[in-house]
Amino acid sequence: MQKARIYRTPKSAMQSGRARARDWTLQYEPGEPKRIDPLMGWSGSGDTRAQVRLAFRSCEDAVAWCEAKGVPYEVEAPPPVRADIKPKSYADNFRFGRTDNWTH
């Protein structure tokens, strides 16, 4: 049986907020190595579980699903969130009475 990896979904590099970064994702580890197709040169494998990604609201839900299905799993701790980041807005660059240097 393939082992599943449970991790917190990272935020996209294309967004500044953390809208979808609160979900937990379950993804199976690869069951077999990828091989190169001799005709086209594409890489692929016969492992269909590598395409499966399940989203859960909490880590406990993902763990409960694995235990109910009998799937071995490994939980990765979420990366620490930096608390020293001060949120800024673009409008602060044009604020009246601003004493900071121009940021662009």
PyRosetta script that sets phi, psi and omega in degrees:
from pyrosetta import init, pose_from_sequence

init()
pose = pose_from_sequence("MQKARIYRTPKSAMQSGRARARDWTLQYEPGEPKRIDPLMGWSGSGDTRAQVRLAFRSCEDAVAWCEAKGVPYEVEAPPPVRADIKPKSYADNFRFGRTDNWTH")
pose.set_psi(1, 137.2)
pose.set_omega(1, -179.3)
pose.set_phi(2, -76.3)
pose.set_psi(2, 145.4)
pose.set_omega(2, 178.6)
pose.set_phi(3, -83.7)
pose.set_psi(3, 142.8)
pose.set_omega(3, 178.5)
pose.set_phi(4, -104.5)
pose.set_psi(4, 148.6)
pose.set_omega(4, 178.1)
pose.set_phi(5, -113.7)
pose.set_psi(5, 127.0)
pose.set_omega(5, 179.0)
pose.set_phi(6, -111.2)
pose.set_psi(6, 123.0)
pose.set_omega(6, -178.5)
pose.set_phi(7, -145.5)
pose.set_psi(7, 160.0)
pose.set_omega(7, 177.5)
pose.set_phi(8, -79.8)
pose.set_psi(8, 134.0)
pose.set_omega(8, -177.6)
pose.set_phi(9, -67.8)
pose.set_psi(9, 124.1)
pose.set_omega(9, 179.1)
pose.set_phi(10, -75.1)
pose.set_psi(10, 158.4)
pose.set_omega(10, 177.9)
pose.set_phi(11, -73.7)
pose.set_psi(11, 150.1)
pose.set_omega(11, 179.9)
pose.set_phi(12, -70.4)
pose.set_psi(12, 149.2)
pose.set_omega(12, 176.9)
pose.set_phi(13, -71.8)
pose.set_psi(13, -14.1)
pose.set_omega(13, -178.2)
pose.set_phi(14, -91.8)
pose.set_psi(14, 4.3)
pose.set_omega(14, 179.3)
pose.set_phi(15, -129.3)
pose.set_psi(15, 152.7)
pose.set_omega(15, 179.7)
pose.set_phi(16, -98.2)
pose.set_psi(16, -23.3)
pose.set_omega(16, -179.9)
pose.set_phi(17, -89.3)
pose.set_psi(17, -177.1)
pose.set_omega(17, -179.8)
pose.set_phi(18, -119.0)
pose.set_psi(18, 44.4)
pose.set_omega(18, -173.4)
pose.set_phi(19, -62.6)
pose.set_psi(19, -49.3)
pose.set_omega(19, -176.9)
pose.set_phi(20, -106.4)
pose.set_psi(20, 16.8)
pose.set_omega(20, -177.9)
pose.set_phi(21, -92.2)
pose.set_psi(21, 8.5)
pose.set_omega(21, -179.6)
pose.set_phi(22, -95.8)
pose.set_psi(22, -13.4)
pose.set_omega(22, -178.0)
pose.set_phi(23, -78.9)
pose.set_psi(23, 159.8)
pose.set_omega(23, 176.4)
pose.set_phi(24, -111.5)
pose.set_psi(24, 140.6)
pose.set_omega(24, -176.4)
pose.set_phi(25, -116.8)
pose.set_psi(25, 137.6)
pose.set_omega(25, 173.5)
pose.set_phi(26, -109.6)
pose.set_psi(26, 125.5)
pose.set_omega(26, -179.2)
pose.set_phi(27, -137.5)
pose.set_psi(27, 136.0)
pose.set_omega(27, 179.9)
pose.set_phi(28, -79.5)
pose.set_psi(28, 146.9)
pose.set_omega(28, 173.5)
pose.set_phi(29, -74.9)
pose.set_psi(29, 154.1)
pose.set_omega(29, 179.9)
pose.set_phi(30, -62.5)
pose.set_psi(30, 135.0)
pose.set_omega(30, -179.4)
pose.set_phi(31, -86.8)
pose.set_psi(31, -24.5)
pose.set_omega(31, 179.0)
pose.set_phi(32, -147.7)
pose.set_psi(32, 154.3)
pose.set_omega(32, -179.8)
pose.set_phi(33, -71.0)
pose.set_psi(33, 153.8)
pose.set_omega(33, 177.2)
pose.set_phi(34, -74.8)
pose.set_psi(34, 147.5)
pose.set_omega(34, 178.3)
pose.set_phi(35, -126.6)
pose.set_psi(35, 154.3)
pose.set_omega(35, -177.2)
pose.set_phi(36, -92.3)
pose.set_psi(36, 130.6)
pose.set_omega(36, 177.5)
pose.set_phi(37, -71.2)
pose.set_psi(37, 126.2)
pose.set_omega(37, -175.9)
pose.set_phi(38, -67.6)
pose.set_psi(38, -26.7)
pose.set_omega(38, -177.4)
pose.set_phi(39, -81.2)
pose.set_psi(39, -51.3)
pose.set_omega(39, -174.4)
pose.set_phi(40, -98.3)
pose.set_psi(40, -22.9)
pose.set_omega(40, -178.7)
pose.set_phi(41, 86.5)
pose.set_psi(41, 4.9)
pose.set_omega(41, 179.2)
pose.set_phi(42, -78.8)
pose.set_psi(42, 151.4)
pose.set_omega(42, 175.7)
pose.set_phi(43, -98.3)
pose.set_psi(43, 144.0)
pose.set_omega(43, -179.1)
pose.set_phi(44, -168.7)
pose.set_psi(44, 175.0)
pose.set_omega(44, 177.6)
pose.set_phi(45, -151.9)
pose.set_psi(45, 171.6)
pose.set_omega(45, 178.4)
pose.set_phi(46, -91.7)
pose.set_psi(46, 7.4)
pose.set_omega(46, -178.0)
pose.set_phi(47, -84.4)
pose.set_psi(47, 106.3)
pose.set_omega(47, -178.5)
pose.set_phi(48, -84.3)
pose.set_psi(48, -18.7)
pose.set_omega(48, 179.2)
pose.set_phi(49, -70.9)
pose.set_psi(49, -18.8)
pose.set_omega(49, 178.8)
pose.set_phi(50, -67.3)
pose.set_psi(50, -18.2)
pose.set_omega(50, -179.9)
pose.set_phi(51, -88.2)
pose.set_psi(51, -8.7)
pose.set_omega(51, -174.0)
pose.set_phi(52, -88.9)
pose.set_psi(52, 128.4)
pose.set_omega(52, 172.0)
pose.set_phi(53, -134.1)
pose.set_psi(53, 124.4)
pose.set_omega(53, 179.2)
pose.set_phi(54, -111.6)
pose.set_psi(54, 138.0)
pose.set_omega(54, -179.8)
pose.set_phi(55, -107.8)
pose.set_psi(55, 137.4)
pose.set_omega(55, 179.3)
pose.set_phi(56, -130.3)
pose.set_psi(56, 154.0)
pose.set_omega(56, 179.2)
pose.set_phi(57, -74.7)
pose.set_psi(57, -29.4)
pose.set_omega(57, -179.0)
pose.set_phi(58, -142.6)
pose.set_psi(58, 163.4)
pose.set_omega(58, 178.6)
pose.set_phi(59, -66.7)
pose.set_psi(59, -36.1)
pose.set_omega(59, -180.0)
pose.set_phi(60, -63.3)
pose.set_psi(60, -36.4)
pose.set_omega(60, 177.4)
pose.set_phi(61, -65.1)
pose.set_psi(61, -41.6)
pose.set_omega(61, 179.9)
pose.set_phi(62, -66.9)
pose.set_psi(62, -41.3)
pose.set_omega(62, 178.7)
pose.set_phi(63, -65.9)
pose.set_psi(63, -40.9)
pose.set_omega(63, 178.6)
pose.set_phi(64, -63.8)
pose.set_psi(64, -38.0)
pose.set_omega(64, 178.0)
pose.set_phi(65, -64.8)
pose.set_psi(65, -43.0)
pose.set_omega(65, 179.5)
pose.set_phi(66, -64.0)
pose.set_psi(66, -42.4)
pose.set_omega(66, -179.0)
pose.set_phi(67, -69.1)
pose.set_psi(67, -33.9)
pose.set_omega(67, 178.1)
pose.set_phi(68, -69.6)
pose.set_psi(68, -34.7)
pose.set_omega(68, -179.5)
pose.set_phi(69, -90.4)
pose.set_psi(69, -9.6)
pose.set_omega(69, -179.3)
pose.set_phi(70, 76.2)
pose.set_psi(70, 29.8)
pose.set_omega(70, -178.5)
pose.set_phi(71, -95.2)
pose.set_psi(71, 125.4)
pose.set_omega(71, 174.6)
pose.set_phi(72, -67.6)
pose.set_psi(72, 142.4)
pose.set_omega(72, -174.0)
pose.set_phi(73, -140.5)
pose.set_psi(73, 164.6)
pose.set_omega(73, 175.9)
pose.set_phi(74, -140.3)
pose.set_psi(74, 127.3)
pose.set_omega(74, -178.2)
pose.set_phi(75, -99.6)
pose.set_psi(75, 126.9)
pose.set_omega(75, 175.8)
pose.set_phi(76, -95.6)
pose.set_psi(76, 132.6)
pose.set_omega(76, 178.8)
pose.set_phi(77, -69.1)
pose.set_psi(77, 140.8)
pose.set_omega(77, 178.7)
pose.set_phi(78, -68.5)
pose.set_psi(78, 148.5)
pose.set_omega(78, 178.7)
pose.set_phi(79, -66.3)
pose.set_psi(79, 149.3)
pose.set_omega(79, -179.7)
pose.set_phi(80, -67.3)
pose.set_psi(80, 144.0)
pose.set_omega(80, 179.6)
pose.set_phi(81, -94.7)
pose.set_psi(81, 128.8)
pose.set_omega(81, -180.0)
pose.set_phi(82, -72.8)
pose.set_psi(82, 126.9)
pose.set_omega(82, -178.7)
pose.set_phi(83, -93.8)
pose.set_psi(83, -8.8)
pose.set_omega(83, -176.6)
pose.set_phi(84, -88.5)
pose.set_psi(84, 5.7)
pose.set_omega(84, 179.0)
pose.set_phi(85, -83.3)
pose.set_psi(85, 121.4)
pose.set_omega(85, -179.9)
pose.set_phi(86, -93.9)
pose.set_psi(86, 121.7)
pose.set_omega(86, -179.9)
pose.set_phi(87, -66.3)
pose.set_psi(87, 138.1)
pose.set_omega(87, 179.4)
pose.set_phi(88, -126.7)
pose.set_psi(88, 160.8)
pose.set_omega(88, 175.0)
pose.set_phi(89, -122.4)
pose.set_psi(89, 157.0)
pose.set_omega(89, -179.9)
pose.set_phi(90, -66.3)
pose.set_psi(90, -29.5)
pose.set_omega(90, -178.6)
pose.set_phi(91, -66.9)
pose.set_psi(91, -22.3)
pose.set_omega(91, 178.3)
pose.set_phi(92, -64.2)
pose.set_psi(92, -23.0)
pose.set_omega(92, 177.7)
pose.set_phi(93, -66.3)
pose.set_psi(93, -24.9)
pose.set_omega(93, -175.6)
pose.set_phi(94, -112.7)
pose.set_psi(94, 13.7)
pose.set_omega(94, -177.6)
pose.set_phi(95, -65.2)
pose.set_psi(95, 141.6)
pose.set_omega(95, 178.3)
pose.set_phi(96, -72.2)
pose.set_psi(96, 135.2)
pose.set_omega(96, 178.3)
pose.set_phi(97, 80.1)
pose.set_psi(97, 21.2)
pose.set_omega(97, -179.9)
pose.set_phi(98, -72.3)
pose.set_psi(98, 133.0)
pose.set_omega(98, -178.2)
pose.set_phi(99, -105.7)
pose.set_psi(99, -10.5)
pose.set_omega(99, -179.3)
pose.set_phi(100, -76.9)
pose.set_psi(100, 161.5)
pose.set_omega(100, 174.7)
pose.set_phi(101, -71.0)
pose.set_psi(101, 161.0)
pose.set_omega(101, 177.7)
pose.set_phi(102, -66.4)
pose.set_psi(102, 135.6)
pose.set_omega(102, -173.3)
pose.set_phi(103, -95.1)
pose.set_psi(103, -1.1)
pose.set_omega(103, -176.9)
pose.set_phi(104, -98.5)
pose.dump_pdb("model.pdb")
